[in-house]
Amino acid sequence: LGWRGDITSLEDQNERILLDDNLMAATWPDLLARLRQNPTYSARFQSLYGRPVQREDLLDAIATFQRSLTTPNAPFDRYLAGDLDALSEKELEGYRLFKDLGCASCHQGSNVGGNMFQKFGIFAPPPSIDPDNDGDLGRYTLTGVDADKGVFRVPSLRNVAVTAPYFHNGSVSSLSDAVEIMARSQLGRTLSQRDVESLVAFLNTLTGEYNGHKLQPAPASSND
């Protein structure tokens, strides 16, 4: 888990986020005291775990919820299950391009990615990358090996159409822009507008359902 791939469990990831000074900035004594002082949480943890809330109980509860966030029944799932009408001709063209261009060599498996590492910028440096910024160095910050500079965990493309912004630094808000950047930086190709539209159409078929409802993009936030 994580863009650098240094986290191997949801529990570990959640603990890092809770304690990170740049994120939740919590401490275990403070977290546990607050939960134990809350009548509702205190009673629920006592009922479920048979004791006042402990560190491992809190991490288990959050991770258990996260494991429930499955999003099946995307149109692409239905197509793979034998429903040949689940994808339109444009979406099928995008699927063919996805395979023929080589996208599927990294975005692979049931999650369409997430199970390997790859350099971001094989053929051309991606925009908005600062080689002096630790956040853009990828696994190099863990290994110190020059070959790991700019190497990141390949993200899953499940629900990608509703989970902007894109890339490790959130620098791109448009899925079509992300597709064009990936083609140039990872494949060394400049795609036609038609090919971009077809690929985006296919990526939209990876949007699944949660509790029987199709996922929707998060509402736009405002700083006003």
C-alpha atoms as one frame of an Amber mdcrd trajectory, in Angstrom:
protein
   0.000   0.000   0.000   1.025   3.604  -0.466   2.633   5.198  -3.510   6.058
   3.981  -2.373   4.744   0.521  -1.545   6.228   0.487   1.941   3.029  -0.476
   3.786   1.857  -4.081   3.867  -1.368  -3.931   5.880  -4.388  -1.680   6.338
  -3.723  -1.601  10.065  -0.206  -0.271   9.527  -1.445   2.285   7.012  -4.155
   3.534   9.377  -1.739   3.879  12.269   0.692   5.896  10.164  -2.083   8.248
   9.068  -3.410   8.694  12.598   0.018   9.544  14.006   1.436  11.514  11.062
   2.078  15.132  12.076   1.062  16.273   8.591  -2.223  14.337   8.593  -4.148
  13.433  11.767  -1.371  14.409  14.223  -2.860  12.204  16.953  -1.220  10.241
  19.755  -2.332   6.919  21.164  -2.907   8.202  24.710  -5.105  11.008  23.364
  -7.022   8.773  20.942  -7.751   6.069  23.489  -8.729   8.569  26.194 -11.185
  10.318  23.885 -12.817   7.066  22.778 -13.079   5.722  26.324 -14.686   8.972
  27.460 -17.304   8.803  24.709 -20.271   6.774  26.025 -21.308   5.467  22.606
 -17.869   4.401  21.430 -16.951   3.046  24.843 -20.044   0.825  24.946 -19.607
  -0.395  21.366 -15.955  -1.342  21.811 -16.769  -3.067  25.104 -19.543  -5.044
  23.402 -17.466  -6.026  20.360 -14.032  -6.599  21.901 -14.953  -7.370  25.514
 -12.748  -4.668  27.019 -12.134  -0.917  27.017 -10.836   0.132  23.599  -7.189
  -0.697  22.935  -4.865   0.351  20.134  -5.278  -2.926  18.239  -9.077  -2.758
  18.592  -9.270   0.687  17.000  -7.012  -0.346  14.116  -9.010  -3.543  13.608
 -12.310  -1.651  13.548 -11.136   0.841  10.919  -9.534  -1.858   8.746 -12.664
  -4.037   8.987 -14.746  -1.156   7.670 -12.263  -0.526   4.864 -12.420  -4.179
   3.816 -16.173  -3.788   3.401 -15.691  -1.124   0.704 -15.939  -3.515  -2.207
 -17.345  -2.125  -5.447 -18.422  -4.997  -7.717 -20.686  -5.123 -10.766 -18.881
  -2.595 -12.931 -19.880  -2.861 -16.610 -16.446  -4.351 -17.307 -17.085  -7.033
 -14.664 -20.365  -7.912 -16.344 -18.624  -8.075 -19.726 -15.963 -10.441 -18.395
 -18.712 -12.566 -16.839 -20.234 -13.113 -20.287 -22.579 -10.176 -20.821 -21.290
  -9.110 -24.228 -23.765  -6.227 -24.362 -22.355  -4.637 -21.206 -19.872  -2.537
 -23.209 -20.580  -0.269 -26.148 -18.540  -0.327 -29.340 -16.598   2.748 -28.190
 -15.876   1.144 -24.823 -14.763  -2.065 -26.530 -12.475  -0.044 -28.789 -10.985
   1.534 -25.675 -10.480  -1.926 -24.162  -8.682  -3.089 -27.316  -6.453  -0.022
 -27.227  -5.800  -0.557 -23.522  -4.389  -3.984 -24.355  -2.743  -3.236 -27.707
  -0.928  -0.108 -26.509   0.493  -1.962 -23.516  -1.459  -0.286 -20.690  -2.478
  -3.709 -19.412   1.136  -4.743 -18.913   1.209  -2.610 -15.735  -2.481  -2.106
 -14.961  -3.172  -5.797 -14.607  -5.114  -8.318 -12.554  -8.543  -8.104 -10.979
  -7.841  -4.608  -9.628  -6.456  -3.397 -12.985  -3.238  -2.400 -11.242  -1.909
  -2.106  -7.721   0.375  -5.142  -7.772   3.696  -3.874  -9.146   6.062  -0.903
  -9.287   6.982   1.171 -12.318   8.932   4.308 -13.140   6.726   7.331 -13.823
   8.324   8.892 -16.892   9.879   6.075 -18.899   9.918   7.948 -22.219   9.296
  11.555 -21.157   9.321  13.388 -17.820   5.751  13.870 -16.609   4.645  17.451
 -15.931   4.612  18.806 -12.394   7.558  16.651 -11.298  10.265  18.243  -9.177
  13.345  15.995  -8.824  14.306  17.899  -5.663  10.964  17.170  -3.990  10.965
  14.065  -1.795   7.348  13.408  -2.773   8.391  12.968  -6.415  11.288  10.613
  -5.707   9.148   7.514  -5.208  10.791   4.404  -3.787  14.187   6.100  -3.816
  13.281   7.666  -0.459  13.120   4.123   0.964  15.927   2.346  -0.869  18.444
   5.069  -1.753  18.969   3.271  -5.074  19.203   5.644  -8.044  17.187   3.278
 -10.233  14.242   3.732  -7.845  13.965   7.479  -8.443  10.480   8.190  -9.731
   9.356   4.590  -9.203   5.893   4.292  -7.705   3.324   1.609  -7.023   1.105
   1.289 -10.091  -2.350   2.358  -8.922  -5.506   0.347  -9.430  -7.772   1.803
 -12.092 -10.912   0.555 -10.398 -13.327   3.506 -10.097 -10.718   5.779 -11.692
 -13.387   7.854 -13.472 -14.799   9.021 -10.124 -11.594   9.372  -8.102  -9.830
  12.450  -9.473  -7.346  14.058  -9.038  -4.727  11.777 -10.539  -1.112  10.735
  -9.985   0.859  10.637  -6.756   0.796  14.418  -6.427  -2.816  14.993  -7.472
  -1.597  17.289 -10.243  -4.181  16.376 -12.893  -7.948  16.702 -12.531  -9.054
  15.481 -15.970  -9.074  11.789 -16.857  -8.474  12.551 -20.536  -5.446  14.674
 -19.612  -4.156  11.835 -17.440  -4.522   9.398 -20.337  -2.565  11.703 -22.671
   0.201  12.169 -20.108   0.473   8.444 -19.509   0.687   7.774 -23.237   3.560
  10.221 -23.665   5.484   9.442 -20.499   4.951   5.674 -20.255   4.438   4.593
 -23.869   6.259   7.262 -25.853   3.166   7.921 -27.945   0.927  10.842 -28.802
  -2.657   9.644 -29.054  -5.329  10.917 -31.366  -8.376  12.568 -29.828 -10.464
   9.553 -30.855  -8.110   7.148 -29.095  -8.141   9.261 -25.941 -11.940   9.338
 -25.954 -12.122   5.577 -26.485  -9.713   4.892 -23.631 -11.645   7.213 -21.319
 -14.854   5.447 -22.320 -13.300   2.120 -21.349 -11.996   3.492 -18.052 -15.525
   4.603 -17.228 -16.616   0.958 -17.413 -14.436   0.234 -14.362 -16.792   2.173
 -12.073 -18.477  -0.273  -9.729 -21.330  -0.236  -7.241 -21.425   0.134  -3.481
 -24.453  -1.252  -1.670 -26.179  -1.600  -5.030 -25.629   1.984  -6.151 -23.197
   3.102  -8.853 -20.372   5.207  -7.474 -20.481   8.908  -8.225 -17.719  11.536
  -8.176 -17.286  13.385  -4.886 -19.004  16.780  -4.850 -16.733  19.640  -5.818
 -15.322  21.366  -2.758 -15.178  25.113  -2.302 -12.873  27.292  -0.263 -15.315
  30.184  -0.325
